[in-house]
């Protein structure tokens, strides 16, 4: 299965659809099937080249979210592989990427207590000769216990820490969806100095927001698809014309939100995939990602709630529960205060081509 060339995004979408048509699972048990299909190699530089991968990963995440698949794809590819591809030394890539292709999980600890997407981490990295000791507390870390590596923003850069290393403790914390989530404590956890990515914080935050946007796009698109079928069936069974008209009007309003979210997501991902040294590039990135984060936090939950009202069921009914729970997780990871995201992106070090 090849994913290079001008049609690579379409090829990825077709491959995801093919897997979903063959498999019934929409949870963690689908992960090995994604590995067997070769889809987990989409973001790997060995497969795509150093400057490609983001748009293909974005497409994969959107297609998976359209069916409300709950898997480590966002954490592994969006929070892990893509940032590593930009900032990690070749020796570290050669250790991690082949394992990912076989199904290994990577995640990132983006949040600290009271500080989503923290721009100035309280987690400390102390360099001692050829090693680094990490001390701090992270929260809302998806798949931390299952992950082989965790990307940990610190006061000195992003530390790539093995989850089973001495001094790393994962404590399961409650989440909305079925995705496992943890508080992670680092108590003098030691890593080799080459696993401290001094210039990795900016790209990690940027790629995390962009790929969260790809998932959000897919979730709303998928729920609208379910809702359209529901309205069609109820019209056949005698729903009053006035009720059908009102439902259609409200459906179209949600569809407008979906199109705007899709535009914001694709625009941000495309801009990040075309890194350059233009003087206004970093400002454009901040604007695009700020707009995307705003749409996710300010518009997406309301749009999902409107879908539930149109359906007439409860948020605990399937398939709405799977969509709604994942949206709640994404919004919570980003934080309630839009200014936090804008501040985090403003304070990030300049993007690197």
SEKETI-751911 format. One record per residue (C-alpha): residue in one letter; x negated, y, z negated. Coordinates in nm, 2 decimals, m for minus. Each point is the difference from the previous one (the first is absolute). Layout:
BEGIN
[atom 'a', [X, Y, Z]]
...
END
This chain:
BEGIN
[atom 'x', [0.00, 0.00, 0.00]]
[atom 'x', [m0.16, 0.33, 0.11]]
[atom 'x', [0.09, 0.35, m0.12]]
[atom 'x', [m0.23, 0.23, 0.19]]
[atom 'x', [0.10, 0.23, 0.29]]
[atom 'x', [0.27, 0.25, 0.06]]
[atom 'x', [0.28, m0.24, m0.09]]
[atom 'x', [m0.15, m0.12, m0.33]]
[atom 'x', [0.28, 0.16, m0.21]]
[atom 'x', [0.27, m0.18, 0.21]]
[atom 'x', [m0.20, m0.32, m0.02]]
[atom 'x', [m0.01, 0.02, m0.38]]
[atom 'x', [0.38, 0.08, m0.02]]
[atom 'x', [0.07, m0.31, 0.22]]
[atom 'x', [m0.23, m0.22, m0.21]]
[atom 'x', [0.18, 0.11, m0.33]]
[atom 'x', [0.34, m0.06, 0.15]]
[atom 'x', [m0.11, m0.34, 0.12]]
[atom 'x', [m0.12, m0.10, m0.35]]
[atom 'x', [0.32, 0.13, m0.16]]
[atom 'x', [0.21, m0.20, 0.25]]
[atom 'x', [m0.18, m0.32, m0.09]]
[atom 'x', [m0.01, 0.05, m0.37]]
[atom 'x', [0.28, 0.04, m0.25]]
[atom 'x', [m0.21, 0.14, m0.28]]
[atom 'x', [0.00, 0.37, m0.07]]
[atom 'x', [m0.22, m0.01, m0.31]]
[atom 'x', [m0.35, m0.09, m0.11]]
[atom 'x', [0.04, m0.35, 0.16]]
[atom 'x', [m0.01, 0.17, 0.34]]
[atom 'x', [m0.36, 0.13, m0.06]]
[atom 'x', [m0.18, m0.32, 0.10]]
[atom 'x', [0.20, m0.01, 0.32]]
[atom 'x', [m0.11, 0.36, 0.08]]
[atom 'x', [m0.36, m0.12, m0.05]]
[atom 'x', [0.05, m0.30, 0.23]]
[atom 'x', [0.15, 0.22, 0.27]]
[atom 'x', [m0.32, 0.22, 0.01]]
[atom 'x', [0.20, 0.31, m0.09]]
[atom 'x', [m0.22, 0.07, m0.31]]
[atom 'x', [m0.29, 0.06, 0.24]]
[atom 'x', [0.16, 0.29, 0.16]]
[atom 'x', [m0.18, 0.26, m0.22]]
[atom 'x', [m0.34, m0.17, 0.00]]
[atom 'x', [m0.28, 0.18, 0.18]]
[atom 'x', [m0.13, m0.33, 0.13]]
[atom 'x', [0.33, m0.04, 0.18]]
[atom 'x', [0.09, 0.35, 0.11]]
[atom 'x', [m0.31, 0.21, 0.00]]
[atom 'x', [m0.09, 0.27, m0.26]]
[atom 'x', [0.24, 0.26, 0.12]]
[atom 'x', [0.32, m0.21, 0.04]]
[atom 'x', [0.23, m0.19, m0.23]]
[atom 'x', [0.21, 0.27, m0.17]]
[atom 'x', [0.27, 0.02, 0.26]]
[atom 'x', [0.02, m0.38, 0.03]]
[atom 'x', [0.03, m0.03, m0.38]]
[atom 'x', [0.26, 0.27, m0.01]]
[atom 'x', [0.21, m0.19, 0.25]]
[atom 'x', [m0.04, m0.32, m0.18]]
[atom 'x', [0.11, 0.15, m0.33]]
[atom 'x', [0.30, 0.17, 0.16]]
[atom 'x', [0.11, m0.32, 0.16]]
[atom 'x', [m0.03, m0.20, m0.32]]
[atom 'x', [0.18, 0.26, m0.20]]
[atom 'x', [0.29, 0.00, 0.26]]
[atom 'x', [0.08, m0.35, m0.14]]
[atom 'x', [m0.08, 0.11, m0.36]]
[atom 'x', [m0.29, m0.24, m0.02]]
[atom 'x', [m0.16, 0.02, m0.34]]
[atom 'x', [m0.37, m0.10, 0.05]]
[atom 'x', [m0.35, 0.13, m0.08]]
[atom 'x', [m0.03, 0.15, 0.35]]
[atom 'x', [0.02, 0.37, m0.10]]
[atom 'x', [m0.24, m0.05, m0.30]]
[atom 'x', [m0.25, m0.22, 0.20]]
[atom 'x', [m0.01, 0.19, 0.33]]
[atom 'x', [0.11, 0.35, m0.08]]
[atom 'x', [m0.16, 0.04, m0.34]]
[atom 'x', [m0.29, m0.24, 0.05]]
[atom 'x', [m0.13, m0.09, 0.35]]
[atom 'x', [0.06, 0.33, 0.18]]
[atom 'x', [m0.18, 0.21, m0.27]]
[atom 'x', [m0.28, m0.25, m0.02]]
[atom 'x', [m0.04, 0.00, 0.38]]
[atom 'x', [m0.07, 0.37, m0.02]]
[atom 'x', [m0.22, 0.03, m0.31]]
[atom 'x', [m0.15, m0.34, m0.10]]
[atom 'x', [m0.35, m0.11, 0.10]]
[atom 'x', [m0.03, m0.27, 0.25]]
[atom 'x', [m0.11, m0.26, m0.26]]
[atom 'x', [0.31, 0.05, m0.20]]
[atom 'x', [0.23, m0.02, 0.31]]
[atom 'x', [m0.17, m0.33, 0.09]]
[atom 'x', [0.09, m0.14, m0.34]]
[atom 'x', [0.36, 0.12, m0.02]]
[atom 'x', [0.14, 0.01, 0.35]]
[atom 'x', [m0.04, m0.37, 0.09]]
[atom 'x', [0.17, m0.09, m0.32]]
[atom 'x', [0.29, 0.23, 0.08]]
[atom 'x', [0.04, m0.16, 0.34]]
[atom 'x', [0.05, m0.33, m0.19]]
[atom 'x', [0.26, 0.15, m0.24]]
[atom 'x', [m0.20, 0.16, m0.28]]
[atom 'x', [0.18, 0.30, m0.16]]
[atom 'x', [m0.15, 0.35, m0.06]]
[atom 'x', [0.18, 0.28, m0.19]]
[atom 'x', [m0.07, 0.35, m0.13]]
[atom 'x', [0.05, 0.16, m0.34]]
[atom 'x', [0.13, 0.34, 0.11]]
[atom 'x', [0.18, 0.10, m0.31]]
[atom 'x', [m0.10, 0.08, m0.36]]
[atom 'x', [0.25, 0.05, m0.29]]
[atom 'x', [0.19, 0.32, 0.08]]
[atom 'x', [m0.19, 0.06, 0.32]]
[atom 'x', [0.12, m0.15, 0.32]]
[atom 'x', [m0.26, 0.02, 0.28]]
[atom 'x', [m0.24, 0.16, m0.24]]
[atom 'x', [m0.23, 0.25, 0.16]]
[atom 'x', [m0.24, 0.02, m0.29]]
[atom 'x', [m0.02, m0.35, m0.16]]
[atom 'x', [m0.06, m0.04, m0.37]]
[atom 'x', [m0.15, m0.34, 0.09]]
[atom 'x', [m0.38, 0.03, m0.05]]
[atom 'x', [m0.28, m0.16, 0.21]]
[atom 'x', [m0.34, 0.00, m0.16]]
[atom 'x', [m0.29, m0.08, 0.23]]
[atom 'x', [m0.29, m0.19, m0.17]]
[atom 'x', [m0.27, m0.09, 0.25]]
[atom 'x', [0.14, m0.25, 0.24]]
[atom 'x', [0.33, m0.04, m0.17]]
[atom 'x', [0.31, 0.20, m0.10]]
[atom 'x', [0.22, m0.04, m0.30]]
[atom 'x', [0.37, 0.09, 0.03]]
[atom 'x', [0.22, 0.10, m0.29]]
[atom 'x', [0.36, 0.12, 0.02]]
[atom 'x', [0.37, m0.09, 0.02]]
[atom 'x', [0.21, m0.03, 0.32]]
[atom 'x', [0.37, m0.05, 0.03]]
[atom 'x', [0.25, m0.12, 0.27]]
[atom 'x', [m0.27, m0.21, 0.17]]
[atom 'x', [0.18, m0.24, 0.24]]
[atom 'x', [m0.12, m0.37, 0.02]]
[atom 'x', [m0.29, 0.08, m0.23]]
[atom 'x', [m0.02, m0.35, m0.15]]
[atom 'x', [0.02, m0.17, 0.33]]
[atom 'x', [m0.25, 0.23, 0.17]]
[atom 'x', [m0.36, m0.09, 0.04]]
[atom 'x', [m0.11, 0.36, 0.02]]
[atom 'x', [0.14, 0.32, m0.14]]
[atom 'x', [m0.09, 0.35, 0.14]]
[atom 'x', [m0.03, 0.22, m0.31]]
[atom 'x', [m0.03, 0.38, 0.04]]
[atom 'x', [m0.24, 0.13, m0.27]]
[atom 'x', [m0.16, 0.34, m0.08]]
[atom 'x', [m0.29, m0.11, 0.23]]
[atom 'x', [0.18, m0.15, 0.30]]
[atom 'x', [0.19, m0.32, 0.07]]
[atom 'x', [m0.13, m0.31, m0.18]]
[atom 'x', [0.07, m0.34, 0.17]]
[atom 'x', [0.05, m0.23, m0.30]]
[atom 'x', [0.06, m0.38, 0.00]]
[atom 'x', [0.32, m0.06, m0.19]]
[atom 'x', [m0.15, m0.30, m0.19]]
[atom 'x', [m0.31, 0.19, m0.11]]
[atom 'x', [m0.09, 0.03, m0.36]]
[atom 'x', [0.16, 0.31, m0.15]]
[atom 'x', [0.31, 0.00, 0.22]]
[atom 'x', [0.33, m0.07, m0.16]]
[atom 'x', [0.34, m0.01, 0.18]]
[atom 'x', [0.32, 0.04, m0.20]]
[atom 'x', [0.33, m0.06, 0.19]]
[atom 'x', [0.23, 0.30, m0.01]]
[atom 'x', [0.36, 0.03, 0.10]]
[atom 'x', [0.08, 0.10, 0.36]]
[atom 'x', [0.32, 0.05, 0.20]]
[atom 'x', [m0.07, m0.24, 0.28]]
[atom 'x', [m0.12, m0.36, m0.02]]
[atom 'x', [m0.36, 0.11, 0.08]]
[atom 'x', [m0.23, m0.07, m0.30]]
[atom 'x', [m0.13, 0.32, m0.15]]
[atom 'x', [m0.26, 0.05, m0.27]]
[atom 'x', [m0.18, 0.24, m0.24]]
[atom 'x', [m0.37, m0.07, 0.04]]
[atom 'x', [m0.26, 0.08, m0.26]]
[atom 'x', [m0.36, 0.03, 0.09]]
[atom 'x', [m0.23, m0.03, m0.30]]
[atom 'x', [m0.36, 0.04, 0.11]]
[atom 'x', [0.07, m0.21, 0.31]]
[atom 'x', [m0.32, m0.03, 0.20]]
[atom 'x', [m0.05, 0.01, 0.37]]
[atom 'x', [m0.30, 0.04, 0.23]]
[atom 'x', [m0.07, 0.36, 0.09]]
[atom 'x', [0.07, m0.07, 0.37]]
[atom 'x', [0.36, m0.07, m0.10]]
[atom 'x', [0.05, 0.37, m0.11]]
[atom 'x', [0.13, 0.18, 0.30]]
[atom 'x', [m0.10, 0.36, m0.07]]
[atom 'x', [0.19, 0.15, 0.30]]
[atom 'x', [0.29, m0.24, m0.01]]
[atom 'x', [0.27, 0.19, m0.21]]
[atom 'x', [0.13, 0.22, 0.27]]
[atom 'x', [0.06, m0.27, 0.26]]
[atom 'x', [0.15, m0.23, m0.26]]
[atom 'x', [0.27, 0.25, m0.10]]
[atom 'x', [0.07, 0.11, 0.35]]
[atom 'x', [0.04, m0.35, 0.13]]
[atom 'x', [0.21, m0.11, m0.29]]
[atom 'x', [0.25, 0.28, 0.06]]
[atom 'x', [0.00, m0.07, 0.37]]
[atom 'x', [0.06, m0.37, m0.03]]
[atom 'x', [0.26, 0.05, m0.28]]
[atom 'x', [0.18, 0.22, 0.26]]
[atom 'x', [m0.01, m0.29, 0.25]]
[atom 'x', [0.17, m0.23, m0.25]]
[atom 'x', [0.26, 0.27, m0.09]]
[atom 'x', [0.07, 0.04, 0.37]]
[atom 'x', [0.07, m0.37, 0.04]]
[atom 'x', [0.21, m0.03, m0.31]]
[atom 'x', [0.25, 0.27, 0.10]]
[atom 'x', [0.00, m0.13, 0.36]]
[atom 'x', [0.08, m0.35, m0.11]]
[atom 'x', [0.27, 0.10, m0.24]]
[atom 'x', [0.17, 0.21, 0.28]]
[atom 'x', [m0.01, m0.31, 0.22]]
[atom 'x', [0.18, m0.20, m0.27]]
[atom 'x', [0.25, 0.28, m0.06]]
[atom 'x', [0.08, 0.04, 0.37]]
[atom 'x', [0.09, m0.37, 0.02]]
[atom 'x', [0.22, 0.04, m0.32]]
[atom 'x', [0.19, 0.29, 0.15]]
[atom 'x', [0.05, m0.19, 0.33]]
[atom 'x', [0.14, m0.30, m0.17]]
[atom 'x', [0.23, 0.20, m0.22]]
[atom 'x', [0.13, 0.19, 0.30]]
[atom 'x', [0.10, m0.33, 0.15]]
[atom 'x', [0.19, m0.09, m0.31]]
[atom 'x', [0.23, 0.30, 0.00]]
[atom 'x', [m0.17, 0.29, m0.16]]
[atom 'x', [0.20, 0.31, 0.06]]
[atom 'x', [m0.13, 0.22, 0.29]]
[atom 'x', [m0.04, 0.30, m0.23]]
[atom 'x', [m0.21, m0.21, m0.23]]
[atom 'x', [m0.21, m0.13, 0.28]]
[atom 'x', [m0.06, 0.35, 0.13]]
[atom 'x', [m0.10, 0.13, m0.34]]
[atom 'x', [m0.23, m0.29, m0.05]]
[atom 'x', [m0.16, 0.05, 0.34]]
[atom 'x', [m0.06, 0.37, m0.07]]
[atom 'x', [m0.17, m0.08, m0.33]]
[atom 'x', [m0.20, m0.28, 0.16]]
[atom 'x', [m0.12, 0.25, 0.26]]
[atom 'x', [m0.12, 0.23, m0.27]]
[atom 'x', [m0.20, m0.28, m0.15]]
[atom 'x', [m0.13, m0.09, 0.34]]
[atom 'x', [m0.13, 0.36, 0.04]]
[atom 'x', [m0.20, m0.04, m0.33]]
[atom 'x', [m0.14, m0.32, 0.14]]
[atom 'x', [m0.11, 0.16, 0.32]]
[atom 'x', [m0.17, 0.29, m0.19]]
[atom 'x', [m0.17, m0.25, m0.23]]
[atom 'x', [m0.12, m0.20, 0.29]]
[atom 'x', [m0.14, 0.31, 0.17]]
[atom 'x', [m0.18, 0.11, m0.31]]
[atom 'x', [m0.14, m0.35, m0.06]]
[atom 'x', [m0.12, m0.05, 0.36]]
[atom 'x', [m0.14, 0.35, 0.02]]
[atom 'x', [m0.21, m0.04, m0.32]]
[atom 'x', [m0.13, m0.34, 0.10]]
[atom 'x', [m0.09, 0.11, 0.35]]
[atom 'x', [m0.19, 0.31, m0.14]]
[atom 'x', [m0.19, m0.21, m0.24]]
[atom 'x', [m0.09, m0.25, 0.27]]
[atom 'x', [m0.16, 0.29, 0.20]]
[atom 'x', [m0.25, 0.13, m0.25]]
[atom 'x', [m0.22, 0.29, 0.12]]
[atom 'x', [m0.21, 0.29, m0.11]]
[atom 'x', [0.24, 0.28, 0.12]]
[atom 'x', [0.00, 0.28, m0.26]]
[atom 'x', [0.38, m0.03, m0.07]]
[atom 'x', [0.01, m0.38, 0.00]]
[atom 'x', [0.00, m0.04, m0.38]]
[atom 'x', [0.28, 0.26, m0.04]]
[atom 'x', [0.21, m0.17, 0.27]]
[atom 'x', [m0.04, m0.33, m0.19]]
[atom 'x', [0.11, 0.16, m0.33]]
[atom 'x', [0.30, 0.15, 0.17]]
[atom 'x', [0.11, m0.32, 0.18]]
[atom 'x', [m0.05, m0.22, m0.31]]
[atom 'x', [0.17, 0.26, m0.22]]
[atom 'x', [0.30, 0.00, 0.23]]
[atom 'x', [0.02, m0.38, 0.01]]
[atom 'x', [m0.02, m0.02, m0.38]]
[atom 'x', [0.28, 0.26, m0.03]]
[atom 'x', [0.23, m0.20, 0.23]]
[atom 'x', [m0.06, m0.32, m0.19]]
[atom 'x', [0.06, 0.15, m0.34]]
[atom 'x', [0.27, 0.27, 0.07]]
[atom 'x', [0.20, m0.17, 0.28]]
[atom 'x', [m0.05, m0.37, 0.00]]
[atom 'x', [0.17, m0.09, m0.33]]
[atom 'x', [0.31, 0.21, 0.08]]
[atom 'x', [0.02, m0.16, 0.35]]
[atom 'x', [m0.02, m0.35, m0.16]]
[atom 'x', [0.27, 0.09, m0.25]]
[atom 'x', [0.22, 0.12, 0.29]]
[atom 'x', [m0.04, m0.33, 0.17]]
[atom 'x', [0.11, m0.18, m0.31]]
[atom 'x', [0.32, 0.22, m0.02]]
[atom 'x', [0.08, m0.07, 0.37]]
[atom 'x', [m0.04, m0.37, m0.06]]
[atom 'x', [0.22, 0.01, m0.31]]
[atom 'x', [m0.21, m0.26, m0.19]]
[atom 'x', [m0.22, 0.04, m0.30]]
[atom 'x', [m0.38, 0.06, 0.01]]
[atom 'x', [m0.05, m0.34, m0.15]]
[atom 'x', [0.17, m0.18, 0.30]]
[atom 'x', [m0.22, m0.15, 0.26]]
[atom 'x', [m0.15, 0.11, 0.23]]
[atom 'x', [0.03, 0.35, m0.15]]
[atom 'x', [m0.19, m0.09, m0.31]]
[atom 'x', [m0.32, m0.09, 0.18]]
[atom 'x', [0.00, 0.33, 0.20]]
[atom 'x', [0.10, 0.22, m0.29]]
[atom 'x', [m0.25, m0.15, m0.24]]
[atom 'x', [m0.29, 0.04, 0.24]]
[atom 'x', [0.09, 0.37, 0.06]]
[atom 'x', [0.01, 0.06, m0.38]]
[atom 'x', [m0.34, m0.15, m0.03]]
[atom 'x', [m0.14, 0.22, 0.28]]
[atom 'x', [0.15, 0.32, m0.15]]
[atom 'x', [m0.13, m0.09, m0.34]]
[atom 'x', [m0.35, m0.06, 0.12]]
[atom 'x', [m0.01, 0.34, 0.17]]
[atom 'x', [0.14, 0.17, m0.31]]
[atom 'x', [0.29, 0.23, m0.06]]
[atom 'x', [m0.18, 0.33, 0.05]]
[atom 'x', [m0.08, 0.07, 0.36]]
[atom 'x', [m0.27, 0.25, m0.10]]
[atom 'x', [m0.20, m0.29, m0.14]]
[atom 'x', [m0.04, m0.15, 0.34]]
[atom 'x', [m0.08, 0.33, 0.16]]
[atom 'x', [m0.25, 0.08, m0.28]]
[atom 'x', [m0.17, m0.34, 0.03]]
[atom 'x', [m0.04, 0.04, 0.38]]
[atom 'x', [m0.13, 0.36, m0.04]]
[atom 'x', [m0.26, m0.11, m0.25]]
[atom 'x', [m0.12, m0.30, 0.21]]
[atom 'x', [m0.34, 0.03, 0.15]]
[atom 'x', [m0.01, 0.09, 0.37]]
[atom 'x', [0.10, m0.27, 0.24]]
[atom 'x', [m0.28, m0.18, 0.18]]
[atom 'x', [0.00, m0.09, 0.36]]
END
